[in-house]
Every structure is written in C-alpha cells, then in structure tokens.
C-alpha cells in the first residue's frame, strides 16, 4: 500500500476536486442538494485553494479536507472549523481520512488555533467513529436539524482541543 501524501490544494486541482465531490456525494454526509449540471466552480470567493488540504496516494488524488476560520470575529480567531472531509471510495480504509484529520489539526495549530470543530450528521456512524478515534468529543447535538431523504437528522457538533 502506498503512503498518503498531504499537500495544500492548487488552483489546477479544481476539476479533479469537483469530480471527487460529484462522485462521492451522498445524503449520508451531505446537507446540500446533489450537484447538478452545469456544475458550479469548485473554488470561489469563499472556497479558496488555501482552505483545502489534498491527500494523494501513489500520485492519485484520494481526498480533501477544508479548514477555515470558524467566524470572522476577532474574539473567535482561535477556532478553526472543518467544513468538508471527503475521501474517494477507492481510498477508504487506507488511513486517508485519518491522515487528512491529522493534517487539518496540524494546520490549525500552525495558524494559532486552540480548537478545531466540525459538524457531522447523526446517522454517519463511520465518520463519528473516526472523529472520536482522533480525539474529537461531542460538544452538542442539534436534534432534527436537517430534513434529508424524508428523515430528520441530528447535526452533531464535535470539537478537538489543540492545546494538548
């Protein structure tokens, strides 16, 4: 098995990242509608390449994580948020998601963050187990926050203390 390499995203990754999003979209983890044609650009004013870390296995794009400031408030500048973790189906079970989470935490620490948080759908047990294995703890639950596929689904808020 090839080792996972993590790097910052480049503007040239846009088409491949957009394709990955289309191929991996699922109501298990997505709260937005299924992508439709024509496709919107992957990068835009609020989704810039510098917000993304990309995982490659044997030179092949395997996934990404998006790490952003939690809010624009100065009083919240010590918090980063993961807003998207995607791993291609062929790369699952190879430690790619774990490598991306660890890289996201390292990046957040480099940026001076003390906390890293994320939201995960209540029915996404596999993701929740991964986050918990990486030290994230449930900090709150928004019951029935999303109506997906005809079911109300909890939004589970999890966080990681970056000072330890």
C-alpha positions as a Markdown table, in Angstrom:
| # | Residue | x | y | z |
|---|---|---|---|---|
| 1 | Unk | 0.0 | 0.0 | 0.0 |
| 2 | Unk | 1.3 | 3.4 | -0.9 |
| 3 | Unk | 1.8 | 6.1 | 1.7 |
| 4 | Unk | -0.6 | 9.0 | 1.8 |
| 5 | Unk | 0.9 | 12.4 | 0.9 |
| 6 | Unk | -0.9 | 15.5 | 2.2 |
| 7 | Unk | -0.4 | 18.9 | 0.4 |
| 8 | Unk | -2.1 | 22.2 | 0.0 |
| 9 | Unk | -4.5 | 22.4 | -2.9 |
| 10 | Unk | -3.6 | 24.2 | -6.1 |
| 11 | Unk | -5.9 | 26.1 | -8.4 |
| 12 | Unk | -5.1 | 23.3 | -11.0 |
| 13 | Unk | -6.8 | 20.8 | -8.7 |
| 14 | Unk | -10.2 | 22.4 | -9.3 |
| 15 | Unk | -11.6 | 20.0 | -11.9 |
| 16 | Unk | -10.5 | 16.9 | -10.1 |
| 17 | Unk | -11.8 | 18.1 | -6.7 |
| 18 | Unk | -15.1 | 19.0 | -8.3 |
| 19 | Unk | -15.3 | 15.5 | -9.9 |
| 20 | Unk | -14.5 | 13.9 | -6.5 |
| 21 | Unk | -17.4 | 15.9 | -4.9 |
| 22 | Unk | -19.8 | 14.7 | -7.6 |
| 23 | Unk | -18.7 | 11.1 | -7.3 |
| 24 | Unk | -18.8 | 10.9 | -3.5 |
| 25 | Unk | -22.0 | 13.0 | -2.9 |
| 26 | Unk | -24.3 | 11.1 | -0.5 |
| 27 | Unk | -27.1 | 12.0 | 1.9 |
| 28 | Unk | -25.1 | 10.2 | 4.5 |
| 29 | Unk | -22.8 | 13.2 | 4.8 |
| 30 | Unk | -24.1 | 16.0 | 2.5 |
| 31 | Unk | -26.7 | 18.6 | 3.6 |
| 32 | Unk | -26.7 | 20.3 | 0.3 |
| 33 | Unk | -28.5 | 19.1 | -2.8 |
| 34 | Unk | -26.9 | 16.6 | -5.2 |
| 35 | Unk | -24.8 | 18.5 | -7.7 |
| 36 | Unk | -26.5 | 19.2 | -11.0 |
| 37 | Unk | -25.2 | 20.1 | -14.4 |
| 38 | Unk | -23.8 | 22.6 | -15.4 |
| 39 | Unk | -21.5 | 22.4 | -12.4 |
| 40 | Unk | -20.6 | 25.4 | -10.3 |
| 41 | Unk | -16.8 | 26.0 | -9.9 |
| 42 | Unk | -15.3 | 24.2 | -7.0 |
| 43 | Unk | -13.2 | 27.2 | -6.0 |
| 44 | Unk | -14.9 | 30.6 | -5.4 |
| 45 | Unk | -14.5 | 33.6 | -3.2 |
| 46 | Unk | -15.3 | 31.7 | 0.0 |
| 47 | Unk | -13.8 | 28.3 | -1.1 |
| 48 | Unk | -10.3 | 29.2 | -2.0 |
| 49 | Unk | -7.5 | 26.7 | -2.7 |
| 50 | Unk | -5.6 | 27.8 | 0.5 |
| 51 | Unk | -8.6 | 26.4 | 2.6 |
| 52 | Unk | -8.0 | 22.9 | 1.3 |
| 53 | Unk | -5.6 | 20.1 | 2.1 |
| 54 | Unk | -5.4 | 17.4 | -0.5 |
| 55 | Unk | -4.5 | 13.7 | 0.0 |
| 56 | Unk | -2.7 | 11.8 | -2.7 |
| 57 | Unk | -2.0 | 8.1 | -2.8 |
| 58 | Unk | 0.5 | 6.9 | -5.4 |
| 59 | Unk | 0.2 | 10.3 | -7.1 |
| 60 | Unk | -3.6 | 10.0 | -7.4 |
| 61 | Unk | -6.0 | 12.4 | -5.7 |
| 62 | Unk | -7.6 | 10.5 | -2.9 |
| 63 | Unk | -9.5 | 13.1 | -0.8 |
| 64 | Unk | -9.5 | 16.5 | 0.7 |
| 65 | Unk | -10.3 | 18.4 | 3.9 |
| 66 | Unk | -11.4 | 22.1 | 4.1 |
| 67 | Unk | -10.2 | 24.1 | 7.1 |
| 68 | Unk | -11.5 | 27.6 | 7.7 |
| 69 | Unk | -11.9 | 30.2 | 10.4 |
| 70 | Unk | -15.0 | 29.4 | 12.5 |
| 71 | Unk | -16.2 | 33.0 | 12.2 |
| 72 | Unk | -14.9 | 36.4 | 11.2 |
| 73 | Unk | -15.0 | 37.6 | 14.8 |
| 74 | Unk | -11.6 | 38.6 | 16.4 |
| 75 | Unk | -12.9 | 37.0 | 19.7 |
| 76 | Unk | -13.2 | 33.7 | 17.8 |
| 77 | Unk | -9.9 | 33.8 | 15.9 |
| 78 | Unk | -8.5 | 30.9 | 18.0 |
| 79 | Unk | -11.1 | 28.4 | 16.5 |
| 80 | Unk | -10.9 | 26.6 | 13.2 |
| 81 | Unk | -13.6 | 24.6 | 11.6 |
| 82 | Unk | -13.6 | 21.6 | 9.3 |
| 83 | Unk | -16.1 | 22.2 | 6.6 |
| 84 | Unk | -15.8 | 19.2 | 4.4 |
| 85 | Unk | -13.9 | 15.9 | 4.6 |
| 86 | Unk | -14.1 | 13.8 | 1.5 |
| 87 | Unk | -12.3 | 10.5 | 0.7 |
| 88 | Unk | -12.7 | 8.8 | -2.7 |
| 89 | Unk | -14.3 | 5.4 | -2.4 |
| 90 | Unk | -11.3 | 3.5 | -3.7 |
| 91 | Unk | -9.1 | 5.2 | -0.9 |
| 92 | Unk | -11.4 | 4.4 | 2.0 |
| 93 | Unk | -10.0 | 2.1 | 4.7 |
| 94 | Unk | -6.4 | 3.1 | 3.9 |
| 95 | Unk | -6.0 | 5.8 | 6.5 |
| 96 | Unk | -6.6 | 8.7 | 4.2 |
| 97 | Unk | -9.3 | 10.3 | 6.3 |
| 98 | Unk | -7.2 | 9.9 | 9.4 |
| 99 | Unk | -4.2 | 11.5 | 7.7 |
| 100 | Unk | -6.4 | 14.4 | 6.5 |
| 101 | Unk | -7.7 | 15.0 | 10.0 |
| 102 | Unk | -4.2 | 15.0 | 11.5 |
| 103 | Unk | -3.0 | 17.4 | 8.8 |
| 104 | Unk | -6.0 | 19.6 | 9.5 |
| 105 | Unk | -5.2 | 19.7 | 13.2 |
| 106 | Unk | -1.5 | 20.5 | 12.4 |
| 107 | Unk | -2.5 | 23.3 | 10.0 |
| 108 | Unk | -4.9 | 24.8 | 12.6 |
| 109 | Unk | -2.2 | 24.7 | 15.3 |
| 110 | Unk | 0.2 | 26.4 | 12.8 |
| 111 | Unk | -2.4 | 29.1 | 12.4 |
| 112 | Unk | -2.5 | 29.7 | 16.1 |
| 113 | Unk | -5.8 | 27.9 | 16.7 |
| 114 | Unk | -6.6 | 26.3 | 20.1 |
| 115 | Unk | -9.8 | 24.5 | 19.0 |
| 116 | Unk | -10.9 | 22.7 | 15.9 |
| 117 | Unk | -14.6 | 21.9 | 15.4 |
| 118 | Unk | -16.8 | 20.2 | 12.9 |
| 119 | Unk | -20.4 | 19.0 | 12.3 |
| 120 | Unk | -21.4 | 15.5 | 11.4 |
| 121 | Unk | -24.8 | 14.1 | 10.6 |
| 122 | Unk | -26.1 | 11.9 | 13.4 |
| 123 | Unk | -26.6 | 8.9 | 11.1 |
| 124 | Unk | -23.0 | 8.9 | 9.8 |
| 125 | Unk | -21.7 | 6.4 | 12.3 |
| 126 | Unk | -18.4 | 5.7 | 10.4 |
| 127 | Unk | -17.4 | 9.3 | 10.4 |
| 128 | Unk | -18.3 | 9.8 | 14.0 |
| 129 | Unk | -16.2 | 6.7 | 15.0 |
| 130 | Unk | -13.2 | 8.2 | 13.0 |
| 131 | Unk | -13.5 | 11.6 | 14.7 |
| 132 | Unk | -13.8 | 10.0 | 18.1 |
| 133 | Unk | -10.7 | 7.9 | 17.4 |
| 134 | Unk | -8.8 | 11.1 | 16.6 |
| 135 | Unk | -9.8 | 12.7 | 19.9 |
| 136 | Unk | -12.9 | 14.7 | 18.9 |
| 137 | Unk | -15.6 | 14.8 | 21.5 |
| 138 | Unk | -19.3 | 15.6 | 21.1 |
| 139 | Unk | -19.9 | 19.1 | 22.3 |
| 140 | Unk | -23.6 | 19.4 | 21.3 |
| 141 | Unk | -26.4 | 18.0 | 19.3 |
| 142 | Unk | -28.9 | 19.9 | 17.2 |
| 143 | Unk | -31.8 | 17.5 | 17.1 |
| 144 | Unk | -33.6 | 17.1 | 13.7 |
| 145 | Unk | -31.6 | 20.0 | 12.3 |
| 146 | Unk | -31.7 | 18.7 | 8.7 |
| 147 | Unk | -34.5 | 17.1 | 6.6 |
| 148 | Unk | -32.7 | 14.6 | 4.3 |
| 149 | Unk | -34.2 | 11.9 | 2.2 |
| 150 | Unk | -37.5 | 12.3 | 4.1 |
| 151 | Unk | -35.9 | 11.9 | 7.5 |
| 152 | Unk | -35.0 | 14.5 | 10.2 |
| 153 | Unk | -31.3 | 14.1 | 11.0 |
| 154 | Unk | -29.4 | 15.4 | 14.0 |
| 155 | Unk | -26.4 | 17.7 | 13.5 |
| 156 | Unk | -23.7 | 16.5 | 15.9 |
| 157 | Unk | -21.1 | 19.1 | 16.9 |
| 158 | Unk | -17.7 | 17.8 | 17.8 |
| 159 | Unk | -14.5 | 19.5 | 18.8 |
| 160 | Unk | -10.8 | 18.9 | 19.3 |
| 161 | Unk | -8.7 | 20.6 | 21.9 |
| 162 | Unk | -5.5 | 21.6 | 20.1 |
| 163 | Unk | -3.6 | 22.7 | 23.2 |
| 164 | Unk | -2.9 | 19.2 | 24.5 |
